[in-house]
Amino acid sequence: MRINPEKHPIDTLLRMDSTASIWCQGCGIGVVLNAFVQAVKRVNLNPDKICLLSTGIGCTGKIAEYLKFKSFNIADCNVVDYAVGLKLQEPKLKMVTFLNDADFIANGVDDFIQAFKKKKDIELILIYFNSYLYHIFMEDKKIRQTKFSMNLSVNEILTPFNIPHLAKICEAKYIARWTPLHPRRLMYSINDAFNKQGFSMIEVVSPCLMYYMCEGKIREAINRMELYENGNSIIKHNEPTENLDLRQNKEIIIGKFVNKE
């Protein structure tokens, strides 16, 4: 097969008229988008059978604008409920949603948990960007305090809860966590999720560049990648989700933690 040197293999899945993207240099969102598209190509899944759901809030909500997939902006309801409704209408669709801290808080984590308690068999791939923006919202008092943060100081740079363990509570069939420094492992995890029947959650630990650059903590993209290297990220496959709380560990434990048939 001849390859057109002027055409990238994933061009058929990207909206080239929308590039270049709005994301900052070194932002993990672009890395995840590439890993996602590579996974779609790898499983040889028809793009028409994939549906992207987003809340449309912030940078994460822009992902669907760069991809040639069916997509819906869900600004006024629970993403899980919406996915259930769509799945009932079109059973062959693979539902995928990208969320970050702000999306979870704005849409209500409690609603999310309750939805899964009522609909345990929902087929949904949730790719969660742990952008560490939660504390910014708390400092600015833009969003009411939730029960997940009652014991936290608003000055702490922390995620409000253990995301993999939350996924386990929601009976996820597949749970993994990676960083932007591990794109190939992330691609394989997304590939695994596509082959699962049920709920899958993949967390990507990727602090927002805008805030941290303003603080002078991350200078350039290469410095950002160094945060995930030098012993800060440790792969521990099958680690119990109870041990994955980023508030309690000095290092970032990454890997595949739940993989049910």
N, C-alpha and C positions, 0 to 999 in steps of 0.2 A: 504493500500500500504506500503510495506516495504521500508525503506530508508537505503541506503548503508552508514554506518557511516564513510567510508573512502572517500566518494565522496561528494563534495559540490553541492548543487542544481543548481548552475550556471556554473559548470564545462563544460557543454556541449556547452556553448557559448564563452568560453575562450580558447585561445591558451596556454595551460599549459606549452608547451615546450618553451614558450617565457618568462615565469616568472622566477625570480622576475623582477619587472619592473625597469625602469631607473629613476623613479621619486623620488624626495626627500621625506623623512619622513615628513608627514604633508601636502604634496602638495595636492591641491584641485582637481587635475586631476584624481587621483585614486578614490576619493570620487564620482566624477561625473560619471566616468566609471561604478562604482558599481550601482549608482542610475539608470543609463541608462539601464544596463542589467536587473536590477530588474523590471524596467518599461516594458521592452520587455516581460519578463516572465508574468507580471501581465496582459497585454493585450492579452496574448496568441497568439502573432503574429509569424508566420513562419519566422525564421531567413533568409531563402532564399528570402524573400520578402523585405528585408531591404538592402539598399545600403549606405555605408559610403563614404563621400567625404572629402578629406583633402588636404591641400596645402603641407603637408610634411615638414613644417617649424617648427623647435624647438620641444619642448616636446609635445605640443598639437598634432602635426602631427604624433606622435607615437601611438596614441590611436588605430587606425585600426589594428596595428600589434598585438594587444593583443586580438582581437575579431574575432570570426569565422563568419564574415559577408562578403558579396561581398563588395569590396572597390576599390577606385580609387584615385591615387595621382595626384592632379591637380596643377602642378607647373607653368604652362605657360599660363593660361587663367582664365577668370572670373568663379568663382564657380557656380554662378547662371546660366550663359549660359550653362555650362557643365551639370548642373542638368536638365535643360530644354531639352537638347538633349537626355540625357539618359531616361528621363521620356517619351519622344515621342517614343523611341525605345521599352521601357518596361513599359507600363502604370501602371502595378500592383505594381511596386517597390515603397517603401517608402524611400524618399531621406533624409538623415541626414548628416549634416556637423558640424564639430567642428572647431572653429576658435579662435584665440587670437589676441591681439593688433597687433603683428608683421604680422600676416596673412592678416589682414584688410589693413594695411598700404602698405605692399608689393604688394598686388593684386590691390589696388586702391579702396578707398571708393566711389569715383565718379562713377567708372565703375559699382560698386555694385548697387548704387542707380538708375543709368540709366537702368540697366538690369531689375530691378523691375518695373520701369515705363513702359517699353515695354512689360513685361510679368507679369501682375498683378496676374494672377491666378496660378502661379507656386506653386506646392505642395512641400514644403521644410521645414524641421525642422532644425533651426540653433541654436546650443548651443555655446554661446560666452563666452570665459574666459576673463574677464576683469583683465588682469595680471599686469596692470600698467607698462608695458614695453615701452610704447610709448615715454616717456621722455628720456629713455636711448638711444634710437635710435636718438633722436633729439640732445642730448648732444654730441654723438659721430659723428654726422653729417653723418650717414650711409645712411639715407633716406631723400630725399628732403622734405622741409617744405610744408605742405598742408594748404589749406585755413581754415581748422578746428583749426589750432594752431596759427594763425597769432597774436592773442592777448595774447598768453601765454609766460611766461618766460621759457626758457629751463630748469631751475633749479626747476620748480614746479613739484611736484609728482602728476600728474593729468591725468585723462583720457581725450582725446581730444574732446569728444562730448558726448551727452546724448544718450546712446545706446537704451533704450526703446523708446525714442521719434523718433529716426532714424527708428526703426522698424515700428512705427505708420505711419510715412511718407510713408513707403513702403507698407502700407495697410496690415499689419500683422493681422491675425485672432486671434492670441493668443500671449500675451506678459507677461513674468514673470521675476522676478529677485530674486536670492537666494544667499547664501554663503555656503561654505563647512560645516558650523555648522548646516545646515538645509537639510540634505540629504533626509529625508523622504518627506518633502514638495517638494523638487526638483524632487524626483521620481514621485510624483503625477502630477507635472507639465509636465514632459516628457510624462507621461501617457495621460494627456489631449491633448498634442500636437499630439500624434499618432492618436487620434480620430478626429482631425480636417482635413478639406479639405481646403488646401491653405497654406499660409506661417505662420510659427510660429517661434518666437525667444525667447530663454530663456538665460538671462545673469547670469553668475556666477561670483560674485566679489571675486577674489582670487589672491592677489598680489604674484608675483613670489618670491619664497623663496630664490633663489640664490642671487639675488640682495640685498634683505632686510637683509639677514644673514650677508652679507659682510659689510653692514652698521651698524650692531650691533643692529638693531631695533626689530628683532624677534629672540628670542633665541632658543626656542624649539617648537615642534608641539603644546604643550599645551598653550604656550604663543600666538601662532598664533590664536588658537580658541578663546582666550580671546578677541582678537581684534573685533570679531563679537558678543561678549556678552557685558554685563555691559552697556546696553543702546546704544551701537554703531549701532546695527541693530534694526530697528523698522518696524514691519509688518503693512502695510497700503494697504489692498486690494482695487482695483479700484481707486487708486490715479491717477489723471491726469498725463500723461507722461511728460507734461511740467514741473512738479515739481520734476522730478527724476534725475536732473543733479547733479552728484557727486561733481562738482566743486562749487556748491552753498549750499550744505547741509552739516552740521557737522556730521550727522548720515547717515547711509546707509538705505535708504527706500527700503524694500523688500516686495514681495508679488506677487499677480496676478493682472495685471493692465488692460489687454484687453482680453476678452473671448467672441468672436463672434461666432454665429452659422454658 
